[in-house]
């Protein structure tokens, strides 16, 4: 039994991880962490979790083998380092950090400590994208272009639950990170050309609300990514794979062909929930003593691309 502690447990993704972990029989959640005492104690009581903590060091002192960090991005590096140095296997939600230097530090500490270090690149695990990857690996599909749209309506500082957020989200260092890592993972190549454009900064949030990113691999594969916090309509991330033997449209855990006919994903994985699948990989890597898919080391390539884009665009951060 792997004993796991979830930090940022009452946030939108902390709750998703708690729901996913409940489906994994090899796991027991023994502690949760969050800065609001009322929220974290109420959550622990509702979920039957033994310990609720408002102090992170106290949280790491609990009876846990591993931690899942669903905390603000700016905390990922220091909290990951502290957890790994305490001997805890560590899963940090995407992005692993908001700078390449911090990501490299996390990777270095993972190598020093030997614990499992993993970043939450959930797109690698969504059954829709797994189905595509299986066809690529079998030599049945070759990507010519990936078109991705990531759209939200977020003109105030709120989270995915519509609640006030204590930190500011970011189009490049969070949302573009999903697609950049997925493009590198699916093509097996590092882009040789990158291009980014950003729109005006929001007067209160201080970040660009619209962004366009283009990537090209050495073999000529293209990725075009449009991102916006100004989209007043359906929100989320949507992908169109254009290839030599077909066109596919991925919407989270669902997949369609180019004519919008659904593709049967049964049998691709043990679950149709990407969060559960990535949590299962974290647990399996701990149990088997191996590097996980989406390790800190594997996450560095996307971080390098994002650092290039930030340097190119002069990205606004708060």
N, C-alpha and C positions, 0 to 999 in steps of 0.2 A: 504494500500500500504506500503510495507516494502522498506525503502530506504537503499540501500547497497553501500558501497565503496569498490573498489577492489584495493589492494596494490600489486605492482609487475605486473601491468596490461598489460604491453607490452611484458612480457615474454611468453614463450610457454604455460604455464598453465594459466596464467592470461587471455590470449586471449580465451582459451577454456572456462573459467568461464564466460567471457563476452558473448560469443556465447550462452552458456547454459542459462544464466539469461535472455537473450532476449526472450526465449521461455516460461518464467514464468510470467503470467499476473499480479500476485500479487506483482511484484518487479519493482522498478525503480533504476537504477544505477545513483547516483547523484554525485559521485566523484571517481577519480582514482588517484593513487599515484605511482610515480617512480622517481628515482634520476636524470634521464636525462631529462632536461626541453624540449628539442626539441621533443623527442620521446613521452613524456607524453602529451604535448599540441597537437601534431599532432593526437594522438590516440583519445583524448577527442573530438577534432573537427570532426574527421571522424565518431565517434560513437554517436555524439550529446549529450555528457555528459557535465553537467554544469560546473564542477570544476576539474581542473588538478592541482595536488600538487606535489612539490618536497621535501617538509618538512613533516615528518610523524605526528608531533604534529598538524600542520596546517590541515592536512588531517583529523585527528580525530575531529577537531573543526567544520568540515563541517556538513551539514544537512544530517546525516546518522544515521540509527538505528543499523547497523551491518557492519562488515568488513569481507572480504575474503582475507587472506594473502597468496599470491603466491610469496613470497619473499624468499631469501636464507634461508636455514635451520637454520643457526646459528643465525638468527634474530627472529625466530618464538617465542621463549620464551619471550623475552623482549617486542616485539611488541604486543604479545597476552596479556601480563600482563597490558601493558599501555592501550590497547583498552578496556579490561574488566573493569579496574579501572575507565575508562572514561564512563562506562555504555553502551558500545557497545557489542552486541552479536558478538561472534568471531568464525570464521572458519579458522583453520590453515591447510595449505596443509601438506601432508605427507612428512617427519615424523614430528610429533608435536614438536620434539626437537632432539638434537643429544646426549642427556644424560638422564638417568633416573631421576636425580636430577632436571633438568629443567622441565621435564614432570610432575613431582610431584608438582612443584611450580605452573605450569599452572593449574593443577587440583585444588589445594588449593585455588587459587585466584578465580577460577570459583565458587567454593562453597561459598566463602566469598561474592562475588558480586551478585550471583544469576542469572547472564545473561547466555544465551546459550553458551556453549563452545563445539566445535566439531572439529574433526580431519578428514582429507580427505582420509579415508580408502575406496577408490572408488571400490575396489574389492567386498566389501559387497553389492554394488549396481548394478554392471554389471548384466544384465538380465541372462547371462550364469550362474553365480554363484548363483543368486537368485533362478533359476530353481532347482539347486542342493539342496540349503537350503530348499526349499519347500518340496522336496522329503524326505529329512532327517527328517524334522519336522513332516511329515505325517507318519513316520515309514516305508517308502518304500525303503530306501537306507541307508546303513551304510558304512562309509569310512573305508577301510582297509589301504590304502596308498594314499598319495597325492605326485605326482612327479611334480616339477615345474622347469622351465628353464627361467632365465632372462638374456637375451643376448643383448649387445650393442657393437659397435665399437667406442670407445671413448678414443683414445690415446692422445687427446688434450683436453684442458679445454673448451668444447663447450656444448651448451644446445641442447634440442630436435629439435630446428630450425636450428642447425648447426652454431649458432652465438657464438662469444666469451662469456665466462661466468666469472663473477667476483668472484665466489666462486667455491669450488671443490665438486663435487658430491661424493657419497659414496655407495659402494655395500651393506654394512650391514645396516647403519642407514637410508638409503633411500629405496633401491630396495628390500632388504630382508624383510624390514618392511612390505611391501605389503603382501607377502606370509605368514609370521609368523602370522600377525593379521588374515588373511583369514583362516588359518589352525585352530587357536584357535576358531574363530567364527563358522566355519563349524562343528567342533567336539564338541564344548562346553566344552573342557578340557584344562587345563594348562599342558604343557609338564613336565614330571617328569625327563626326560633325554634330554640333549642338547649336540651337538657336532659341532665344527666348525674348518675348516682348511682354511688358506689363502695362496695365492701364493706370489711371490716377489713383492716388491713395485716398482711402476713406478719411473724412475730416476728423472723425472721433477714434476709429479703430487704428488708424495709422498704417494700414497695410493696403497693398494693391488688391482690388476687388475683382479684377479680370486679368487673365494671363493666357498667352499662347506659347506652346513649346513645340519645337521640331527636332527630331533626332534622325540620324542616318548612320547605318552600320557600314563597315568596310566593304561588305558584299552588296550594299545598295538597298537594304531593307529600310523602310521609312516608318516613323511614328509621328503622328500629328495629334497633339493634345490641346483641347480647349477647356479652360477652367473659369468658373465664375461664382462669386458669392451674390451676384445681382439677378440670378435667374428666378423669376416669379412663375414657377411651374413645377412639373415633376422634378424631383431632385434625386441625386445619386450619381453613380458612375456607369457608363455604358460603352461597350467596346465593339468595334467592327473589325474583324480579321478579314483582310482581302488577300487571297493566296492563289497559287497556281492551279489548285484543284477544287476551289470552292470559296464561298464567302460565308462567314459565320458572325452572328450577333450575340454577344454575351451580356446578360443583365444579371449581375451577381451570381446566384446559383442556378440560373436558367440559361439555356442556349437555344438558338434558332438558326436556321440556314438563311441565306440571303433573301429568300422569298417569305420569310417570317414563319416558316413551318417549324414547330418545336422538334427538338432532338431529344431522344430518350437517353437520360443520363443514369438510369438505374444500372447498378453494377460498377459504376466508375469508382465509388468509394462507399464506405460503411455508413455514411451519413450524407445528407444533402445540405448540411450546415457547415459553411466554411470555417466559422469560429470553432466549432467542435472538432473539425478535422485538424486544424492547426494546433489546438490544445492536445489532441491525441498524439501528434508528432512530437510535441514537447515532452510528453510523458514517456513515449516510446524511446526517445533519445536518452532520457535519464535512465530508464530501465535497462537499455541495451548498452549503455556506456559509449555512445557514438555521437558524431557531429550531426545535428539536425539539419534537415532541409530548411533554409532561411536562417542559418546561423549568423552571428554577428560578423564573422569573416565574410560570408557570402553577401551580406548587406552593404559592404563597403563600396562596391562598384557603383550602386545607385547613388550613394552619398557623394562619391567623387563627381558624378555627372551633375548632381544638384549644386555642388560647390562651384563647378564651372559656370552653371547658369546664374547663380547668385553673383559671381564676380562679373559676369558679362552684363547682367541687367542692372546691377546695383540694387538688389532686392531690398525692399523696405521691410524691416522687422521691428517689433516692439519688445 
